Amino acid sequence: MIDNIFYFVLNMSITAGLIVIILLIIRGCFSRWIPKAAIYFLWGIVLFRLLVPISIPSEFSLLNLLSGYLTKTVAVSKGSEIIPNISTLNSIQAANTYFPLEYKSETLKTIFTVLGSVWICGASIFVIALIVMYNLTAAQLKKAILIRDSSVLGRCSDRLSINSKVRLFESGFVVSPIVFGILYPRIIIPKDVDKQSLEYVLLHELTHVERRDNLWKMISMFAVCIHWFNPLAWLFLYIADQDMELACDAKVLKGMADEDRRYYAEALVSLASRQRASLTAFGGTAVKQRVMNIVSYKRVSLIMAVITAMVYLTLALLLLTNPGL
């Protein structure tokens, strides 16, 4: 059973790795023209490929270029006029049939049995470590002190049109402002945040809350725990985290005057060195790049927004679908 599951996981990992490479090329070549939020959302395609073994076959899939050479499409279920066909990918091509999984030789079955055992042990260790890390952090943050007079938080929430009741805490455990919690997120700031920076800090963290960044980051971390053996999965987590911060900055800057942008950049620099890598925080992720983006920020025109949406939908069609059957 474990060898069969690992066979699926390995195929998913290969496909996701190919898409990571494609998106890195797109990011490197066109990041100046594509809005930061669009670049960040494109990483959702990788997350889908890491977690979902099936997709819809399409003649427009970019993976058609590899079909028959590096990957093979396997039908899972035949659709109808209303329901599309469902397929999965056999990139390893070490099996004759998928349902049930039948390897091409007993040697291959033995290899995947051994590799499957190694994989499940590694995945279990990483998942347990993630849970322990989260619970230890939660235990420390329970000691945070609620700031009852949070008029600045109220103003920032109104400015961003956020209706959810987010509470503000202060803690000596954190060295950088963070959002913690999935269902009931809290903003926790260190004790020495100056009042001038606080408003910009809260605007940034509230944007993370509005976008559910903590949830998506936790799901991404879980996906990487499953694909711990794939270095491209770890690279995805690292780059997606950077793009998350850039997208968050872009949304905050959207409603800011030029002078406010300068103060926002100053607040970013002053808090940058405090970020904890395991948590969504105000500073620390590609600080130089973020400051440059803030300084050079330009509002996206309606035409560019339409073009970006069309490009995004096209890429989703090309990368989310499997090669045709």
Buried (B, 14 or more C-beta within 10 A) or exposed (E): EBBBBBBBBBBBBBBBBBBBEBBBEBBEEEBEEBBBBBBBBBBBBBBBBBBEBBBBBBEEBBBBEBBEEBBBBBBBEEEEEEEBBBBBBBBBEBBEEBEEBEBEEEEBBEBBBEBBEEBBEBBEEBBEEBEEEBEEBEEBBEEBEEBEEBEBBEEBBEBBEBEEEBBBBBBEBBBBBBBBBEEEBBBBBBEEBEEEBBBBBBBBBBBBBBBEBBEBBBBBBBBBBBBBBBEBBBBBBEBBBBBBBBBBBBBBBEEBEEEBBEBBBBBBBBBBEBBBEEBBBBBBBBBEBBBEBBEEBEEBEEEBEEBBEEBBEEBBBBBBBBBBE
